[in-house]
């Protein structure tokens, strides 16, 4: 999945548990659960391409914008909310950032982590349906935040 779904699902979990340490852990667990759902991910054979960078940037801008407005408008438990959001994207920060992903994946832990992370994501959908699923997840996370407040 892209950033938006992971950010908002983690943030909603963080708001629900209202404990920054549990929120971070819940965000990580939700990350893996969401990655197991068939979705669209622009991997482009693990090579950073313009298409991949553009899609991640646009999704990131949308995700962080929604995260900010929920943070501002719903009187969330700020530390837990942000810890959940960070936990939600943490596995991708470790495993998918081009600046250090290869070095991380060369470590024993990084290799096992990457194998597990890649194994979860073996079902990929076409762009429209795969992105729609992710934005439904974002909408559900926002609805959860509205209901919690």
Long-range contacts (C-beta under 8 A, 24 or more apart in sequence): 1-34, 1-35, 1-37, 1-39, 1-41, 1-134, 1-137, 2-41, 2-42, 2-55, 2-56, 2-59, 2-60, 2-63, 2-131, 2-134, 3-56, 3-59, 3-60, 3-63, 3-64, 3-89, 3-92, 4-59, 4-60, 4-62, 4-63, 4-66, 4-134, 4-135, 4-138, 5-34, 5-39, 5-63, 5-134, 5-135, 5-137, 5-138, 5-141, 6-30, 6-31, 6-34, 6-63, 6-88, 6-89, 6-92, 7-63, 7-64, 7-66, 7-67, 7-85, 7-88, 7-89, 8-63, 8-66, 8-67, 8-70, 8-85, 8-88, 8-137, 8-138, 8-141, 8-142, 9-34, 9-88, 9-137, 9-138, 9-141, 10-84, 10-85, 10-86, 10-87, 10-88, 10-89, 11-67, 11-70, 11-71, 11-76, 11-81, 11-82, 11-84, 11-85, 11-88, 11-141, 11-145, 12-84, 12-141, 12-142, 12-144, 12-145, 12-148, 13-84, 13-87, 13-88, 14-77, 14-80, 14-81, 14-82, 14-83, 14-84, 14-85, 14-87, 15-74, 15-76, 15-77, 15-80, 15-81, 15-84, 15-144, 15-145, 15-148, 16-144, 16-148, 17-80, 17-84, 18-77, 18-80, 19-80, 20-79, 20-80, 20-83, 21-83, 22-80, 23-79, 23-80, 23-81, 23-83, 23-84, 23-87, 24-83, 24-84, 24-86, 24-87, 24-90, 25-87, 26-84, 26-87, 27-83, 27-84, 27-85, 27-86, 27-87, 27-88, 27-89, 27-90, 28-87, 28-88, 28-90, 28-91, 30-87, 30-88, 31-87, 31-88, 31-89, 31-90, 31-91, 31-92, 32-91, 32-117, 32-120, 34-137, 35-91, 35-117, 35-120, 35-121, 36-120, 36-121, 37-133, 37-137, 38-123, 38-124, 38-125, 38-130, 38-133, 39-121, 39-123, 39-124, 39-125, 39-130, 39-131, 39-133, 39-134, 40-124, 40-125, 40-126, 40-127, 40-129, 40-130, 40-131, 40-133, 40-134, 41-121, 41-124, 41-130, 48-98, 59-134, 63-138, 66-138, 66-142, 70-142, 70-145, 74-145, 74-146, 74-148, 74-149, 75-149, 76-145, 76-149, 91-117
